[in-house]
Amino acid sequence: MIINFVNETKTDTKAMEKLINKIFKQFKHRKDIFSIIFVDKEEIQRINKEYRNIDRVTDVISFAYNDDETDTAYAGDEIGDIFICLDRAAEQAVEYEHSLEREVGFLAVHGYLHLKGYDHMTKEEEKVMFTLQEEILEKAGLPR
């Protein structure tokens, strides 16, 4: 597994990158390649509006390269991009009364599972995806 990090914020993200690499070591046997892009509120809102037609700040947005089964332009090990808003992650860590590390880890795992085809549009899908998220985070030492 290869994770490419891009920091488009003024925040030093080295600790977050190290944390995310630690979380995903449990998948070292996978050939997946993806990017995690750290952005600010303005950028995530712009992306959310442009691609989802939702004009508000969000915490994470994933773009899978093979989201459409007829799209073969990105065949291979590269699976997509995950945009994480660090400002929103910090706010949510306070709201949910857990660490920033737990929140950023959660967002990275959540985004990755979307890239892998998981979703939470129905109660059944939500249960499967959220259970898997918690298992991954617990194994990485970031329990709820």
CNS distance restraints for C-alpha pairs under 8 A (distance, minus, plus):
assign (resid   1 and name CA) (resid  24 and name CA) 7.91 0.50 0.50
assign (resid   1 and name CA) (resid  27 and name CA) 6.84 0.50 0.50
assign (resid   1 and name CA) (resid  28 and name CA) 5.37 0.50 0.50
assign (resid   1 and name CA) (resid  29 and name CA) 6.88 0.50 0.50
assign (resid   1 and name CA) (resid  30 and name CA) 5.34 0.50 0.50
assign (resid   1 and name CA) (resid  31 and name CA) 4.93 0.50 0.50
assign (resid   1 and name CA) (resid  32 and name CA) 4.89 0.50 0.50
assign (resid   1 and name CA) (resid  33 and name CA) 5.76 0.50 0.50
assign (resid   2 and name CA) (resid  31 and name CA) 7.48 0.50 0.50
assign (resid   2 and name CA) (resid  32 and name CA) 6.42 0.50 0.50
assign (resid   2 and name CA) (resid  33 and name CA) 4.70 0.50 0.50
assign (resid   2 and name CA) (resid  34 and name CA) 6.59 0.50 0.50
assign (resid   3 and name CA) (resid  21 and name CA) 7.56 0.50 0.50
assign (resid   3 and name CA) (resid  33 and name CA) 5.88 0.50 0.50
assign (resid   3 and name CA) (resid  34 and name CA) 5.23 0.50 0.50
assign (resid   3 and name CA) (resid  35 and name CA) 5.47 0.50 0.50
assign (resid   3 and name CA) (resid  36 and name CA) 6.96 0.50 0.50
assign (resid   4 and name CA) (resid  33 and name CA) 7.67 0.50 0.50
assign (resid   4 and name CA) (resid  34 and name CA) 6.21 0.50 0.50
assign (resid   4 and name CA) (resid  35 and name CA) 4.46 0.50 0.50
assign (resid   4 and name CA) (resid  36 and name CA) 6.22 0.50 0.50
assign (resid   5 and name CA) (resid  17 and name CA) 7.14 0.50 0.50
assign (resid   5 and name CA) (resid  35 and name CA) 5.73 0.50 0.50
assign (resid   5 and name CA) (resid  36 and name CA) 5.02 0.50 0.50
assign (resid   5 and name CA) (resid  37 and name CA) 5.91 0.50 0.50
assign (resid   5 and name CA) (resid  38 and name CA) 7.82 0.50 0.50
assign (resid   6 and name CA) (resid  35 and name CA) 7.37 0.50 0.50
assign (resid   6 and name CA) (resid  36 and name CA) 6.30 0.50 0.50
assign (resid   6 and name CA) (resid  37 and name CA) 4.64 0.50 0.50
assign (resid   6 and name CA) (resid  38 and name CA) 6.25 0.50 0.50
assign (resid   7 and name CA) (resid  13 and name CA) 6.94 0.50 0.50
assign (resid   7 and name CA) (resid  37 and name CA) 5.85 0.50 0.50
assign (resid   7 and name CA) (resid  38 and name CA) 4.87 0.50 0.50
assign (resid   7 and name CA) (resid  39 and name CA) 6.82 0.50 0.50
assign (resid   8 and name CA) (resid  37 and name CA) 7.04 0.50 0.50
assign (resid   8 and name CA) (resid  38 and name CA) 5.71 0.50 0.50
assign (resid   8 and name CA) (resid  39 and name CA) 5.19 0.50 0.50
assign (resid   8 and name CA) (resid  40 and name CA) 7.43 0.50 0.50
assign (resid   9 and name CA) (resid  38 and name CA) 6.48 0.50 0.50
assign (resid   9 and name CA) (resid  39 and name CA) 5.49 0.50 0.50
assign (resid   9 and name CA) (resid  40 and name CA) 5.96 0.50 0.50
assign (resid  13 and name CA) (resid  17 and name CA) 6.12 0.50 0.50
assign (resid  14 and name CA) (resid  18 and name CA) 6.21 0.50 0.50
assign (resid  15 and name CA) (resid  19 and name CA) 6.18 0.50 0.50
assign (resid  16 and name CA) (resid  20 and name CA) 6.12 0.50 0.50
assign (resid  16 and name CA) (resid 101 and name CA) 7.09 0.50 0.50
assign (resid  16 and name CA) (resid 104 and name CA) 7.30 0.50 0.50
assign (resid  17 and name CA) (resid  21 and name CA) 6.13 0.50 0.50
assign (resid  18 and name CA) (resid  22 and name CA) 6.22 0.50 0.50
assign (resid  19 and name CA) (resid  23 and name CA) 6.32 0.50 0.50
assign (resid  19 and name CA) (resid 101 and name CA) 7.34 0.50 0.50
assign (resid  19 and name CA) (resid 105 and name CA) 7.26 0.50 0.50
assign (resid  20 and name CA) (resid  24 and name CA) 6.28 0.50 0.50
assign (resid  20 and name CA) (resid 105 and name CA) 6.18 0.50 0.50
assign (resid  20 and name CA) (resid 108 and name CA) 7.08 0.50 0.50
assign (resid  21 and name CA) (resid  25 and name CA) 6.16 0.50 0.50
assign (resid  22 and name CA) (resid  26 and name CA) 7.93 0.50 0.50
assign (resid  22 and name CA) (resid 140 and name CA) 6.93 0.50 0.50
assign (resid  23 and name CA) (resid 105 and name CA) 7.29 0.50 0.50
assign (resid  23 and name CA) (resid 136 and name CA) 7.47 0.50 0.50
assign (resid  23 and name CA) (resid 137 and name CA) 7.01 0.50 0.50
assign (resid  23 and name CA) (resid 139 and name CA) 7.93 0.50 0.50
assign (resid  23 and name CA) (resid 140 and name CA) 5.04 0.50 0.50
assign (resid  24 and name CA) (resid  28 and name CA) 6.95 0.50 0.50
assign (resid  26 and name CA) (resid 140 and name CA) 7.94 0.50 0.50
assign (resid  31 and name CA) (resid  77 and name CA) 5.91 0.50 0.50
assign (resid  32 and name CA) (resid  77 and name CA) 5.02 0.50 0.50
assign (resid  32 and name CA) (resid  78 and name CA) 5.99 0.50 0.50
assign (resid  32 and name CA) (resid  79 and name CA) 6.40 0.50 0.50
assign (resid  33 and name CA) (resid  77 and name CA) 5.65 0.50 0.50
assign (resid  33 and name CA) (resid  78 and name CA) 4.47 0.50 0.50
assign (resid  33 and name CA) (resid  79 and name CA) 6.01 0.50 0.50
assign (resid  33 and name CA) (resid  80 and name CA) 7.62 0.50 0.50
assign (resid  34 and name CA) (resid  78 and name CA) 5.70 0.50 0.50
assign (resid  34 and name CA) (resid  79 and name CA) 5.60 0.50 0.50
assign (resid  34 and name CA) (resid  80 and name CA) 5.15 0.50 0.50
assign (resid  34 and name CA) (resid  81 and name CA) 5.68 0.50 0.50
assign (resid  34 and name CA) (resid  82 and name CA) 7.70 0.50 0.50
assign (resid  35 and name CA) (resid  80 and name CA) 6.60 0.50 0.50
assign (resid  35 and name CA) (resid  81 and name CA) 4.73 0.50 0.50
assign (resid  35 and name CA) (resid  82 and name CA) 6.08 0.50 0.50
assign (resid  36 and name CA) (resid  81 and name CA) 5.95 0.50 0.50
assign (resid  36 and name CA) (resid  82 and name CA) 4.75 0.50 0.50
assign (resid  36 and name CA) (resid  83 and name CA) 5.86 0.50 0.50
assign (resid  36 and name CA) (resid  84 and name CA) 7.12 0.50 0.50
assign (resid  36 and name CA) (resid 108 and name CA) 7.74 0.50 0.50
assign (resid  37 and name CA) (resid  81 and name CA) 7.32 0.50 0.50
assign (resid  37 and name CA) (resid  82 and name CA) 6.10 0.50 0.50
assign (resid  37 and name CA) (resid  83 and name CA) 4.76 0.50 0.50
assign (resid  37 and name CA) (resid  84 and name CA) 6.20 0.50 0.50
assign (resid  38 and name CA) (resid  83 and name CA) 5.92 0.50 0.50
assign (resid  38 and name CA) (resid  84 and name CA) 5.00 0.50 0.50
assign (resid  38 and name CA) (resid  85 and name CA) 5.94 0.50 0.50
assign (resid  38 and name CA) (resid  86 and name CA) 6.50 0.50 0.50
assign (resid  39 and name CA) (resid  43 and name CA) 6.04 0.50 0.50
assign (resid  39 and name CA) (resid  44 and name CA) 6.42 0.50 0.50
assign (resid  39 and name CA) (resid  83 and name CA) 6.68 0.50 0.50
assign (resid  39 and name CA) (resid  84 and name CA) 6.04 0.50 0.50
assign (resid  39 and name CA) (resid  85 and name CA) 4.93 0.50 0.50
assign (resid  39 and name CA) (resid  86 and name CA) 6.55 0.50 0.50
assign (resid  40 and name CA) (resid  44 and name CA) 6.37 0.50 0.50
assign (resid  40 and name CA) (resid  85 and name CA) 5.31 0.50 0.50
assign (resid  40 and name CA) (resid  86 and name CA) 6.40 0.50 0.50
assign (resid  40 and name CA) (resid  87 and name CA) 6.15 0.50 0.50
assign (resid  41 and name CA) (resid  45 and name CA) 6.04 0.50 0.50
assign (resid  41 and name CA) (resid  57 and name CA) 5.93 0.50 0.50
assign (resid  41 and name CA) (resid  58 and name CA) 7.80 0.50 0.50
assign (resid  41 and name CA) (resid  85 and name CA) 6.15 0.50 0.50
assign (resid  41 and name CA) (resid  87 and name CA) 6.42 0.50 0.50
assign (resid  41 and name CA) (resid  88 and name CA) 7.01 0.50 0.50
assign (resid  42 and name CA) (resid  46 and name CA) 6.19 0.50 0.50
assign (resid  42 and name CA) (resid  57 and name CA) 7.42 0.50 0.50
assign (resid  43 and name CA) (resid  47 and name CA) 6.19 0.50 0.50
assign (resid  44 and name CA) (resid  48 and name CA) 5.96 0.50 0.50
assign (resid  44 and name CA) (resid  57 and name CA) 6.03 0.50 0.50
assign (resid  44 and name CA) (resid  58 and name CA) 6.51 0.50 0.50
assign (resid  44 and name CA) (resid  59 and name CA) 7.68 0.50 0.50
assign (resid  44 and name CA) (resid  60 and name CA) 7.87 0.50 0.50
assign (resid  44 and name CA) (resid  61 and name CA) 7.91 0.50 0.50
assign (resid  44 and name CA) (resid  83 and name CA) 7.38 0.50 0.50
assign (resid  44 and name CA) (resid  84 and name CA) 7.78 0.50 0.50
assign (resid  44 and name CA) (resid  85 and name CA) 6.37 0.50 0.50
assign (resid  45 and name CA) (resid  49 and name CA) 6.05 0.50 0.50
assign (resid  45 and name CA) (resid  54 and name CA) 8.00 0.50 0.50
assign (resid  45 and name CA) (resid  55 and name CA) 6.19 0.50 0.50
assign (resid  45 and name CA) (resid  56 and name CA) 5.15 0.50 0.50
assign (resid  45 and name CA) (resid  57 and name CA) 4.45 0.50 0.50
assign (resid  45 and name CA) (resid  58 and name CA) 6.70 0.50 0.50
assign (resid  46 and name CA) (resid  50 and name CA) 6.02 0.50 0.50
assign (resid  46 and name CA) (resid  55 and name CA) 7.40 0.50 0.50
assign (resid  47 and name CA) (resid  51 and name CA) 5.88 0.50 0.50
assign (resid  47 and name CA) (resid  52 and name CA) 7.66 0.50 0.50
assign (resid  48 and name CA) (resid  52 and name CA) 5.17 0.50 0.50
assign (resid  48 and name CA) (resid  53 and name CA) 6.40 0.50 0.50
assign (resid  48 and name CA) (resid  54 and name CA) 5.52 0.50 0.50
assign (resid  48 and name CA) (resid  55 and name CA) 6.39 0.50 0.50
assign (resid  48 and name CA) (resid  56 and name CA) 6.91 0.50 0.50
assign (resid  48 and name CA) (resid  57 and name CA) 7.30 0.50 0.50
assign (resid  48 and name CA) (resid  58 and name CA) 7.37 0.50 0.50
assign (resid  48 and name CA) (resid  61 and name CA) 7.61 0.50 0.50
assign (resid  49 and name CA) (resid  53 and name CA) 4.33 0.50 0.50
assign (resid  49 and name CA) (resid  54 and name CA) 4.56 0.50 0.50
assign (resid  49 and name CA) (resid  55 and name CA) 4.57 0.50 0.50
assign (resid  49 and name CA) (resid  56 and name CA) 7.09 0.50 0.50
assign (resid  50 and name CA) (resid  54 and name CA) 7.77 0.50 0.50
assign (resid  57 and name CA) (resid  88 and name CA) 7.79 0.50 0.50
assign (resid  58 and name CA) (resid  85 and name CA) 7.27 0.50 0.50
assign (resid  58 and name CA) (resid  88 and name CA) 7.00 0.50 0.50
assign (resid  59 and name CA) (resid  84 and name CA) 5.95 0.50 0.50
assign (resid  59 and name CA) (resid  85 and name CA) 5.16 0.50 0.50
assign (resid  59 and name CA) (resid  86 and name CA) 7.66 0.50 0.50
assign (resid  59 and name CA) (resid  88 and name CA) 5.43 0.50 0.50
assign (resid  59 and name CA) (resid  89 and name CA) 6.19 0.50 0.50
assign (resid  59 and name CA) (resid 107 and name CA) 7.44 0.50 0.50
assign (resid  60 and name CA) (resid  82 and name CA) 6.97 0.50 0.50
assign (resid  60 and name CA) (resid  83 and name CA) 5.49 0.50 0.50
assign (resid  60 and name CA) (resid  84 and name CA) 4.60 0.50 0.50
assign (resid  60 and name CA) (resid  85 and name CA) 6.26 0.50 0.50
assign (resid  60 and name CA) (resid 107 and name CA) 6.24 0.50 0.50
assign (resid  60 and name CA) (resid 111 and name CA) 6.73 0.50 0.50
assign (resid  61 and name CA) (resid  82 and name CA) 5.83 0.50 0.50
assign (resid  61 and name CA) (resid  83 and name CA) 5.20 0.50 0.50
assign (resid  61 and name CA) (resid  84 and name CA) 6.82 0.50 0.50
assign (resid  61 and name CA) (resid 111 and name CA) 6.72 0.50 0.50
assign (resid  62 and name CA) (resid  80 and name CA) 7.31 0.50 0.50
assign (resid  62 and name CA) (resid  81 and name CA) 5.76 0.50 0.50
assign (resid  62 and name CA) (resid  82 and name CA) 4.43 0.50 0.50
assign (resid  62 and name CA) (resid  83 and name CA) 6.29 0.50 0.50
assign (resid  62 and name CA) (resid 111 and name CA) 5.39 0.50 0.50
assign (resid  62 and name CA) (resid 112 and name CA) 7.59 0.50 0.50
assign (resid  62 and name CA) (resid 114 and name CA) 6.56 0.50 0.50
assign (resid  62 and name CA) (resid 115 and name CA) 6.54 0.50 0.50
assign (resid  63 and name CA) (resid  67 and name CA) 7.70 0.50 0.50
assign (resid  63 and name CA) (resid  80 and name CA) 5.47 0.50 0.50
assign (resid  63 and name CA) (resid  81 and name CA) 5.23 0.50 0.50
assign (resid  63 and name CA) (resid  82 and name CA) 6.43 0.50 0.50
assign (resid  63 and name CA) (resid 115 and name CA) 6.79 0.50 0.50
assign (resid  64 and name CA) (resid  79 and name CA) 5.73 0.50 0.50
assign (resid  64 and name CA) (resid  80 and name CA) 4.32 0.50 0.50
assign (resid  64 and name CA) (resid  81 and name CA) 6.56 0.50 0.50
assign (resid  64 and name CA) (resid 114 and name CA) 7.47 0.50 0.50
assign (resid  64 and name CA) (resid 115 and name CA) 4.82 0.50 0.50
assign (resid  64 and name CA) (resid 116 and name CA) 7.76 0.50 0.50
assign (resid  65 and name CA) (resid  74 and name CA) 5.86 0.50 0.50
assign (resid  65 and name CA) (resid  78 and name CA) 7.37 0.50 0.50
assign (resid  65 and name CA) (resid  79 and name CA) 5.38 0.50 0.50
assign (resid  65 and name CA) (resid  80 and name CA) 4.85 0.50 0.50
assign (resid  65 and name CA) (resid  81 and name CA) 7.94 0.50 0.50
assign (resid  65 and name CA) (resid 115 and name CA) 7.97 0.50 0.50
assign (resid  66 and name CA) (resid  71 and name CA) 5.93 0.50 0.50
assign (resid  66 and name CA) (resid  72 and name CA) 6.94 0.50 0.50
assign (resid  66 and name CA) (resid  74 and name CA) 6.49 0.50 0.50
assign (resid  66 and name CA) (resid  75 and name CA) 7.32 0.50 0.50
assign (resid  66 and name CA) (resid  79 and name CA) 6.91 0.50 0.50
assign (resid  66 and name CA) (resid  80 and name CA) 7.91 0.50 0.50
assign (resid  67 and name CA) (resid  71 and name CA) 7.50 0.50 0.50
assign (resid  67 and name CA) (resid 115 and name CA) 7.90 0.50 0.50
assign (resid  67 and name CA) (resid 117 and name CA) 7.73 0.50 0.50
assign (resid  74 and name CA) (resid  78 and name CA) 7.09 0.50 0.50
assign (resid  74 and name CA) (resid  79 and name CA) 7.87 0.50 0.50
assign (resid  79 and name CA) (resid 115 and name CA) 6.33 0.50 0.50
assign (resid  79 and name CA) (resid 116 and name CA) 7.61 0.50 0.50
assign (resid  80 and name CA) (resid 115 and name CA) 6.30 0.50 0.50
assign (resid  81 and name CA) (resid 115 and name CA) 7.90 0.50 0.50
assign (resid  82 and name CA) (resid 108 and name CA) 7.38 0.50 0.50
assign (resid  82 and name CA) (resid 111 and name CA) 5.80 0.50 0.50
assign (resid  82 and name CA) (resid 112 and name CA) 7.25 0.50 0.50
assign (resid  84 and name CA) (resid  89 and name CA) 7.82 0.50 0.50
assign (resid  84 and name CA) (resid 104 and name CA) 7.87 0.50 0.50
assign (resid  84 and name CA) (resid 107 and name CA) 6.99 0.50 0.50
assign (resid  84 and name CA) (resid 108 and name CA) 7.47 0.50 0.50
assign (resid  85 and name CA) (resid  89 and name CA) 6.20 0.50 0.50
assign (resid  86 and name CA) (resid  90 and name CA) 6.13 0.50 0.50
assign (resid  86 and name CA) (resid 104 and name CA) 7.61 0.50 0.50
assign (resid  87 and name CA) (resid  91 and name CA) 6.45 0.50 0.50
assign (resid  88 and name CA) (resid  92 and name CA) 6.13 0.50 0.50
assign (resid  89 and name CA) (resid  93 and name CA) 6.09 0.50 0.50
assign (resid  89 and name CA) (resid 100 and name CA) 6.79 0.50 0.50
assign (resid  89 and name CA) (resid 103 and name CA) 5.98 0.50 0.50
assign (resid  89 and name CA) (resid 104 and name CA) 6.21 0.50 0.50
assign (resid  89 and name CA) (resid 107 and name CA) 8.00 0.50 0.50
assign (resid  90 and name CA) (resid  94 and name CA) 6.61 0.50 0.50
assign (resid  90 and name CA) (resid 100 and name CA) 5.76 0.50 0.50
assign (resid  90 and name CA) (resid 103 and name CA) 7.64 0.50 0.50
assign (resid  91 and name CA) (resid  95 and name CA) 6.29 0.50 0.50
assign (resid  92 and name CA) (resid  96 and name CA) 5.86 0.50 0.50
assign (resid  92 and name CA) (resid 103 and name CA) 7.17 0.50 0.50
assign (resid  93 and name CA) (resid  97 and name CA) 5.74 0.50 0.50
assign (resid  93 and name CA) (resid  98 and name CA) 5.22 0.50 0.50
assign (resid  93 and name CA) (resid  99 and name CA) 5.61 0.50 0.50
assign (resid  93 and name CA) (resid 100 and name CA) 5.26 0.50 0.50
assign (resid  93 and name CA) (resid 102 and name CA) 7.66 0.50 0.50
assign (resid  93 and name CA) (resid 103 and name CA) 5.71 0.50 0.50
assign (resid  94 and name CA) (resid  98 and name CA) 6.55 0.50 0.50
assign (resid  94 and name CA) (resid  99 and name CA) 7.64 0.50 0.50
assign (resid  98 and name CA) (resid 102 and name CA) 6.58 0.50 0.50
assign (resid  98 and name CA) (resid 103 and name CA) 7.32 0.50 0.50
assign (resid  98 and name CA) (resid 144 and name CA) 7.81 0.50 0.50
assign (resid  99 and name CA) (resid 103 and name CA) 6.47 0.50 0.50
assign (resid 100 and name CA) (resid 104 and name CA) 6.07 0.50 0.50
assign (resid 101 and name CA) (resid 105 and name CA) 5.91 0.50 0.50
assign (resid 102 and name CA) (resid 106 and name CA) 6.00 0.50 0.50
assign (resid 102 and name CA) (resid 142 and name CA) 5.71 0.50 0.50
assign (resid 102 and name CA) (resid 143 and name CA) 7.76 0.50 0.50
assign (resid 102 and name CA) (resid 144 and name CA) 7.87 0.50 0.50
assign (resid 103 and name CA) (resid 107 and name CA) 6.19 0.50 0.50
assign (resid 104 and name CA) (resid 108 and name CA) 6.13 0.50 0.50
assign (resid 105 and name CA) (resid 109 and name CA) 6.17 0.50 0.50
assign (resid 105 and name CA) (resid 137 and name CA) 7.23 0.50 0.50
assign (resid 105 and name CA) (resid 142 and name CA) 7.76 0.50 0.50
assign (resid 106 and name CA) (resid 110 and name CA) 5.91 0.50 0.50
assign (resid 106 and name CA) (resid 133 and name CA) 7.26 0.50 0.50
assign (resid 106 and name CA) (resid 137 and name CA) 7.06 0.50 0.50
assign (resid 107 and name CA) (resid 111 and name CA) 5.97 0.50 0.50
assign (resid 108 and name CA) (resid 112 and name CA) 6.09 0.50 0.50
assign (resid 109 and name CA) (resid 113 and name CA) 6.13 0.50 0.50
assign (resid 109 and name CA) (resid 133 and name CA) 6.34 0.50 0.50
assign (resid 109 and name CA) (resid 136 and name CA) 7.68 0.50 0.50
assign (resid 109 and name CA) (resid 137 and name CA) 7.83 0.50 0.50
assign (resid 110 and name CA) (resid 114 and name CA) 6.44 0.50 0.50
assign (resid 110 and name CA) (resid 133 and name CA) 6.61 0.50 0.50
assign (resid 111 and name CA) (resid 115 and name CA) 6.42 0.50 0.50
assign (resid 112 and name CA) (resid 116 and name CA) 6.35 0.50 0.50
assign (resid 113 and name CA) (resid 117 and name CA) 6.43 0.50 0.50
assign (resid 113 and name CA) (resid 118 and name CA) 5.37 0.50 0.50
assign (resid 113 and name CA) (resid 119 and name CA) 7.71 0.50 0.50
assign (resid 113 and name CA) (resid 129 and name CA) 7.39 0.50 0.50
assign (resid 113 and name CA) (resid 133 and name CA) 7.94 0.50 0.50
assign (resid 114 and name CA) (resid 118 and name CA) 4.87 0.50 0.50
assign (resid 114 and name CA) (resid 119 and name CA) 5.99 0.50 0.50
assign (resid 118 and name CA) (resid 125 and name CA) 7.39 0.50 0.50
assign (resid 118 and name CA) (resid 129 and name CA) 6.18 0.50 0.50
assign (resid 119 and name CA) (resid 125 and name CA) 5.91 0.50 0.50
assign (resid 119 and name CA) (resid 126 and name CA) 6.66 0.50 0.50
assign (resid 119 and name CA) (resid 129 and name CA) 6.58 0.50 0.50
assign (resid 120 and name CA) (resid 124 and name CA) 7.73 0.50 0.50
assign (resid 120 and name CA) (resid 125 and name CA) 4.81 0.50 0.50
assign (resid 120 and name CA) (resid 126 and name CA) 3.97 0.50 0.50
assign (resid 120 and name CA) (resid 127 and name CA) 7.70 0.50 0.50
assign (resid 120 and name CA) (resid 129 and name CA) 6.69 0.50 0.50
assign (resid 121 and name CA) (resid 125 and name CA) 6.42 0.50 0.50
assign (resid 121 and name CA) (resid 126 and name CA) 6.70 0.50 0.50
assign (resid 122 and name CA) (resid 126 and name CA) 6.03 0.50 0.50
assign (resid 123 and name CA) (resid 127 and name CA) 6.12 0.50 0.50
assign (resid 124 and name CA) (resid 128 and name CA) 6.44 0.50 0.50
assign (resid 125 and name CA) (resid 129 and name CA) 6.09 0.50 0.50
assign (resid 126 and name CA) (resid 130 and name CA) 5.78 0.50 0.50
assign (resid 127 and name CA) (resid 131 and name CA) 5.89 0.50 0.50
assign (resid 128 and name CA) (resid 132 and name CA) 6.26 0.50 0.50
assign (resid 129 and name CA) (resid 133 and name CA) 6.19 0.50 0.50
assign (resid 130 and name CA) (resid 134 and name CA) 6.25 0.50 0.50
assign (resid 131 and name CA) (resid 135 and name CA) 6.28 0.50 0.50
assign (resid 132 and name CA) (resid 136 and name CA) 6.20 0.50 0.50
assign (resid 133 and name CA) (resid 137 and name CA) 6.19 0.50 0.50
assign (resid 134 and name CA) (resid 138 and name CA) 5.94 0.50 0.50
assign (resid 134 and name CA) (resid 143 and name CA) 7.02 0.50 0.50
assign (resid 134 and name CA) (resid 144 and name CA) 7.58 0.50 0.50
assign (resid 135 and name CA) (resid 139 and name CA) 6.22 0.50 0.50
assign (resid 136 and name CA) (resid 140 and name CA) 6.38 0.50 0.50
assign (resid 137 and name CA) (resid 141 and name CA) 6.33 0.50 0.50
assign (resid 137 and name CA) (resid 142 and name CA) 4.99 0.50 0.50
assign (resid 137 and name CA) (resid 143 and name CA) 5.89 0.50 0.50
assign (resid 138 and name CA) (resid 142 and name CA) 5.16 0.50 0.50
assign (resid 138 and name CA) (resid 143 and name CA) 4.52 0.50 0.50
assign (resid 138 and name CA) (resid 144 and name CA) 7.78 0.50 0.50
